[in-house]
Amino acid sequence: MPSKCVLILLDGLGDQAQEVLDHRTPLQAAHTPCLDRLAARGANGLYHAAALGQALPSELAHFALFGYDPAEFPGRGPLEALGGGIALAPGDVAVLAHFASLSDRDGELWVDVDEPRADPSDTAALAEAVASWEVHGVTARFAPVKGTYGVVILQGTVSPFVTDTNPMREGCPVPDVVAWEAHDGDPAARDTARALKGYLAWAHRRLREHPVNTRRVREGLPPLNGLLTQRAGRLGKPLSFRDYTGLRGFSLASAPLYWGLCTYLGMDVRKVTDTADPARDLAERLRLAREALTTHDFVHVHTKAPDEAAHRKDPRAKLAVIEALDRALQEASGPLADDPEILLAVTSDHSTPSSGPLVHSGDAVPLMLCGHGVRRDAVTRYDEVSAAQGALGCVRGRELLYLVLSHLGRARLAGTREAPSDRPYWPAPYRTFRLQ
């Protein structure tokens, strides 16, 4: 029976049927001999980190597939801050933010260009211009993280229960900042909404007159004259991944979000970088995963490449990326798949349609488990439709972590408890019985 797990997470892998691919998904249309061979050696199914049809962002999906209750999720903003090395004090609220090109239409702010391209020197100068602002005891501070993205840190008597100003589409008005309906009676939420709105209005006035934007307009480039915000949150105190699962966790990923999330959960993190060759990147991460298995029991190997290709709304580009990643798996997955001590899991966090208006869709993604003792079903193709015929059925949310523990011989028998705290793994640390 395996004792360790490697989870290969192909971000945004799932898709919808695309007309240009003869009504197949990019994964169905791709030539993936390695993924297909692994699928034929193991058990297959579909995975959704929440409810079928519900479109999830990567952070919520990862939180669930690592085994945590979505109700305990701290919010995207503080995880980005944590991943970017930005210190947060207890009580701080962090909001994900990015520079955008906005226009004033009869007193209303509209989104013209959601994510304009910009040189690092330009974004650094603009970030400095809106670095800090204060009103009525609430301080707003912008801290850059990566590219045009950063976080707005709110300090004072503040609340994370405020709405987003990012509509996630162009050619539409910017939403107002208000308290959530369920928290409208909370003075902290109302005050936070007013303060954040005041900061964003001030930032727009500062940015539209900034020399960087004067030059960009002169050169025919869209100005970066405003900030759009979303997914406010506050750090909590979760059980560490090791305390919760009994597994020593390790993550290989290239984005601050995953660095922050895995650090928040107490996993060790290896910060890797993306190049123009996603296949080489994945092969190198799998090599590093083998090294990490000497000290860790659970290794998360992440690539953003399928998701990024899908966001370009080009099904053929996503197909090409999938085929490139399969070639990398062909070269690097053999030692993992052949090791009797390793459970190999391959899945995705969500589906990212490569056409249409949706950022992410609520479609389930394929899931494959391969290793000694894993049931072998009749599935011979790794794709969204073939996987539905597999032995795993449809796996939801935290069930993926339970399946991993079961295949590692670590699943707790429900109803038993030899330690005061309830954990999903066995054997849990307990106090020994001593004769007086």
N, C-alpha and C positions, 0 to 999 in steps of 0.2 A: 504493500500500500504506500502511495506517495506520502512524503512528510513535508513537502514544500510546494508552493504554488507560484507560477509565473502568469500574471494576467496581462495579455497583450490587448491594449485598448486602442482601437482604430477609430478615432474621434469622428463623429458625423458620418459613419460608413453607410448607414441605412439611407434609403431614398424611396421615391415613388416611381411608378412606371413612367418612362419618358418616351414620347412619340418618336423622337429622333433615333431611339434605340429599339425600334419595333415593339414599343410598349413593354419594355423590360427596364428594370433598374440598372444603373451602372454596374453594380456588383453582379447581377445576373448576366449581363452582357460581357463582362470581363473574362479574360482567360486567366484562371487562377489555379493552376495545377497543384501548388503546395497547399493552399487552403482546402482544396477539395480532398486531397489525400489525407490531411489531418481530420477533416470531417468524417471521412470513411473509417477512420480508426477510433472514433469516439462517439459520444452522445451529443445530439444537437437539439436545439430548440430556439424559441424566440425569447427576447428579454425586453422588458420595459421597466424603467426604474420607478414608475408610479402607476398611473391608470392609463389603459389603452386609449389613445386619442389625445392624451394630454401632452402638449409640446413642452419639453424641459430644456433648460440651459444646462451646460456641461457641469456647472458646480453642484446643482441639485442632484443631477443624475449620479455623479461621482459620490456624493455624500451617502446616497442610498446604497449604491453597489458596494461601498466599503462597510455597509451594515448598520448605518446610523439612522435614527428616526428623523424624518424631514422636519418635524416640529422643533428639533433642536438646532436647525441650521442657522448660522449667525448672520447670513447675508453676504452678497458678493463683494461689497465695498471693503469690509475689513479684511477679507481674504486676499484681495489685491494688494492692500496695504502691507499685510504680513509678508506676502511674496516679494514685494518690492523693497523690503527692509525698512519700512516706515513704522516707527514706534507709535503705538496707540496706548493712551492711558486708560485705566478703568473708567467706563462711562462714556468714552468718546464714541461718536457715531461717524462712520466712514461711508462715503457715497461714491460709487464708480462714476467717473466723469471723463468726457473727452471734448476736444476742441471741434467746433463745427462752423460752417458758414451759414449765418442767419441773416434775415432781412426784416426790417420793420415795415409792416403793411398796415397802415392806419392804426398804429399803436399796438398791433399784435406782432409777436415774434413768429416767424415762419422758418422752417428748415429748408435751405436751398441745396446744400451739399452736406451730407451727414458726416463723412470722414474725408476731408480734403487731404491730399498729400502735402507733406511739409518736410523741410530739412530739419535735422535735430537742432541746429542753431536757432532757427525760427521758433520752434516750440519752446526751447529753453528761455528765450527772451519773453515770449508771451506768458509762460508760466511764472516768471519773475514779476510780471506786471500785475498778476492777480493772486499773488502769493498769500496775502493775508487781509482780512477785513473783520470788523467787529461792530456789533450793534446790540444794545440792551443786554449785555452780559454774555452774548453768544459770539464766539470766535469761529470764523470760517477760514480754513487754510488749504490751499491747493498744493498737492505734492505730486510731481510727475512720476510715472512708473515706467511706461514704455511707449515710444512713439508719441502719438497725439493723446494718449490715455494717461490718466492719473486718478487720484482720489481727492475728494473734498472732505476734510476732517472737521467735524463740528464739535466744539467744546463748550461746556457750560451745562445748564439744565436743558438737555436735549433728548430727543426721542428718535428712534429709527423708523417710526411709523408714518412716513410721508411719501407722497406719490412721486413718480418719475417725471422728468421733463423730456425724456428721450422717447419720441414716438416710434423710433426704429424704421422710419421711412422718410423719404424726401417729398417736398412739395406739399407740406401740410403744416398747420400751426403747432407751435410748441405747447404741450400741456402745462397748465398752471400747477404750482406746488401747493398742495393742501394736505391736511391730515387724513389718514385712512378713516373711512366711515366708522369702523369699530372703535377708533381712538379719538373721534372728534370731540369728545368731552374731556380729553386729557389736555390741560394747559401746556404741558411740555411739547406735545405733538403739534399743537397749533402754533406755539412760539417758534418751534423748529422750522415749520413750513414757512412762516413769515420771514425768519432769518435767512433761510436758504434762498427764498425768492429775492430778498433784498441783495444778497451776495451775487446772485446770477445776473440781476439787472445792473448792478455796479460793474461786474466783470464785463458785460456787453459794452457798456459805455467806455470803459478803459480800453478794451481791445479794438473797438472800431476806429479809434483815433491813433492806434499804435503805429509807429513808423514801419514795422514789419508788414502790417496790413496795407498801409499806404503804398508801399513798394509792390506788394503782391497784386493789388488792383491795377496799378500802372502796368504790370507785366501780363495782365490778362488772367491772373490766377484768382481763385476764390479766396476771400479773406477768411481767416480763422478768428472770427469776431464774437464768439460766444462759447459757452460751455453747456453741454447737455448731460444731465445726471440721471442715474438710475440705481436701483437695488441697494438702498441704504441698509446698514446693519451695524451690529455691535458684537464684539467678541464675547463668547461665553467661556465656560470651563468644562469641556467635554472629557469623558474618559479617554485616555490614550488608546490608540489602536491596539497596542499590546495588552493593556489591561482589559479591554473589551473583548478581544478575540483570542488572546493567548499567542498571537503571532507577532514576530518582529517584522515590521513593515518597512519597505524601501520603495522609493519612487524615482523613476527616470522620466523627466518631462522638461519641456522647453519654455513654458509660459509662467509668469508670476502667479496666475490663478492657482495652478496645481502645486507650485512651491508653497504658496500660502496655505492651501487647503490641507496638504499632507503634513506641513509643519504644525498646523493647528491641531491635527489629530495625533501628533506625536510620532509620525513616521520619519525615518531618515530620508533625506532628499539629495539627489545628485542633479544639479542644475546643468542641463545640456542645452546646446544651441541648434537651431535649424539652419540648414544650408539650402542651396538650390537643388540638392539631390536628396529627396526624402527617403529613397531606398537605402542609400548609404547611411543616412542618419539612423534608420530603424535597425539596420544590421549592426551598427556600432552600439546601439542601446541594448540589443540582445546579447552582444558580447559582454557589456558591462553588467547585464542582468546575471549572467553565469557567475561572474566574479562576486556579485552581491549575495548570491545564494550560499556562499561560504559562511556568512555571518547573519543572514536574515531568512525568514521562513516564507515571506510573501513579498513578491516584487511586482510592482506596477510599471509597465512599459508603455509609454504614451506617445502617439504621433497625431498631430493636428492636421496632417496633409489632406485626408479625404474631406474633412470639414471645410478647409480653406478652398479647395477646388470647387466644392458644391456652392459655396457662397459667391463664387464668380458666375454662377448660373450657367454653367457649361457642362452638360452631361458627359460629353466625350472627354473633356479634361479630367473629370472625376474618374472616369473609366481608366484613363491612362495612369493616373496616380495609383489606383487600386492594383493594376497590373504590375507597376513598379514595386509596390510594397510586397506583393506576392513573390516577386523575384528575390527580394531581400530575405523574406522568410525562407525561401528555398535554400538559400546559402547558410542562414544562421540558426534556423529552428531545429535542425536535426539533432544536435546534442541535447536540446531540451526535451524534444518529443521522445527520444530514445532512452532517457534516463528514468529508471524505475522509481526514483525518489521524487520525481517532479510531476505535479499536476499542471498541465498546460491549459489555460483558458483563453479563448479569443472571442471578443465581443466588441460592442461599441456603447457609447453613452446615450446616443439619441440618433434619430434620422435627420439629415439635412437635405432637403429637396434641392436638386440642381436646376430646377426651373420653377417659375411661379413666385408669388409674393411672400411666402412664409420664410422666416428665418430658420426655424426648426419645425418639424412636423411631429405628430403624435404617434407615428408608426413604430411598431416594435422592430428590434434589430436582431440579427442572427447571433446565436450563442453556441459555442462549441467547447466541450470539455474532453480532453484527451489525456489518458494516463492509465497505469495499471489499476485494474479493478473497475474502471469506468465501463458501463454498459455500452455495447456497440450496436447501433441501430442500422437501418438500411439506407440512411442518407449518404449520398456520395458527392454532393455539391454544397458548397458553402455560400448560400445566398438567402435572402429574406423569405422566399417561397419554399425552397427545399427544406430549410430548417424547420418549417412549421410541421413537417411530417416526422420529426425526430422524437426520441424517447424522453427528452426533457420537458416537452410541452411548452407552455408559456410561463416563464419565470418572471416574477414581479419584485421590484424593490429590493428589500433586504434579503430575500430568498437566495440571491446569488451568493452572498457571504455564507449563508447556512449550507448551501451545496458544497462550497469549497471546504468548509469545516468537516462535513460528512465524508468527503472523498479523501481527506487527510486523516481520517480516523479520530477526529477531535469533536464530533457532534455530541452535545449534551442530551441525555435521555430526559425528555420533558417530564417535569414533576419532581426530579431529583435535585438535591442541593446539599453539597457537603461544605459549602462556604456561605457566609452571611449574605454576600452580594450575588445577584442573579446574573449570570453570564451565559452566552450561547455555546461556550466551548467546555470541553472536558479533557483531562481533569483540571479543575480550577484550584488555585492555591488555597489551602485550608489549614486551620490550626489542628495540630495533632492531639489526640486523646491521651492524657497522661493520668496514671493512677496516683491518687493522693497518698 
